[in-house]
Amino acid sequence: MKWTKQLLLSVVMGLLVVAAKAQSWKADDVVGTWLTADKSGQIYIYKSGDKYFGKIKSGNKKEQLDVNNPDKTRRKDPLIGLVILKNFTFNDNEWKDGTIYDPNNGKTYSCIMSLTNKNTLKIRGYIGFSWIGRTEVWGRVD
């Protein structure tokens, strides 16, 4: 009898996982304000034309200028308002073909974004291939 309960529980859990993965998102579901993984800033994601962008809305870093920008003429630009997510398109439940700029090191990476639920956004920055990179999880700000 015990193995029957375990089998039933396994089947139910499996169905829940499949149902969660089957979540279908609309393109504009990503729009809103998100708290970064390290909680150092908020990023506002918005739509312009048919593409998605994100800019720094607020932050708690001591240095509020883009001091690591590879373009020396931009190093006095404020971080607040800086567009760090650029040119994403929505396809197959993901926002793809965009880039993310990391003001901590001044580098720009290819990027994919996906929602795991309406309040959790996975951001994957990478060089070359998406499996060579880093993923962060951001939370939606009310």
PyMOL commands that set and color helices and strands:
alter all, ss='L'
color gray80, all
select helices_A, chain A and resi 2-21+27-30+72-74
alter helices_A, ss='H'
color red, helices_A
select strands_A, chain A and resi 32-35+41-48+51-59+83-91+94-102+107-117+120-126+133-140
alter strands_A, ss='S'
color yellow, strands_A
deselect
rebuild
show_as cartoon
